[in-house]
Amino acid sequence: MPDTILYVLKSTLAVLLDVLSLAMLGRAIFSWFDPTEESRFSGFLYMLTEPVILPIRRLCQRMRWFEGSPLDFPFLLTMILLSLFGVLLSV
């Protein structure tokens, strides 16, 4: 019984990580076409992904990492962390 519960929890978390990763990828791609994020779809992706990115964004701002960089490094760091969590979850 505990193995079944653990399997269901790991599977659910893996699906949520996959959905979040796809939403972040969609946000990155969609930002090329709608950089102001004025469309509903872009707003939805922002609403879905920004709560995950925000802690890393605040940490980078507080530590003054990547100041003046044209790239969104907190976004990239979040993608890397999500990938690592996915790998650790599959082990």
DOLUM-817761 format. One record per residue (C-alpha): x, z, y; residue in one letter. Coordinates in steps of 0.05 Angstrom, whole numbers, plus 5000, padded with zeros to 4 digits. Example, Ala and Ser with C-alpha at 12.3 -4.5 7.8 and 13.67 -1.06 7.14 Angstrom:
524651564910a
527351434979s
***
This chain:
500050005000m
505450175053p
509049525036d
502649135051t
501749485118i
509049355136l
508348625117y
502148545159v
505348875219l
511648455214k
507647815206s
503247985265t
509248145309l
512747505287a
506547095307v
506247445374l
513647315386l
512646585368d
506646515415v
510546855471l
516546405460s
512145785462l
508846035526a
515646145558m
517945455536l
511545165564g
512645535629r
519645265635a
517544555622i
511344595665f
515444875724s
518744195730w
511943875745f
508644445783d
514044875815p
509045235860t
504945465799e
498345295832e
494745005772s
490645445726r
494945295665f
501245465702s
498046105728g
495946285657f
503046185631l
505846605688y
500847165674m
502547145600l
510147135607t
512047495671e
510548205645p
515848085592v
520947785640i
519748285696l
523748875668p
529848435658i
528748115727r
528648805759r
534849025721l
538648405744c
536448525816q
538349255814r
545249105785m
545948495831r
547448045773w
546847295784f
545447345858e
544946675891g
544646305825s
540145695823p
538245855751l
533146375730d
537846795688f
532847355674p
528346825642f
534146575599l
536047285579l
528847425559t
528746795516m
535247015482i
532447715470l
526047445440l
530047005394s
534247595372l
528048015359f
525247445317g
531647415276v
531848165267l
524548165247l
525647645193s
531248045160v
***
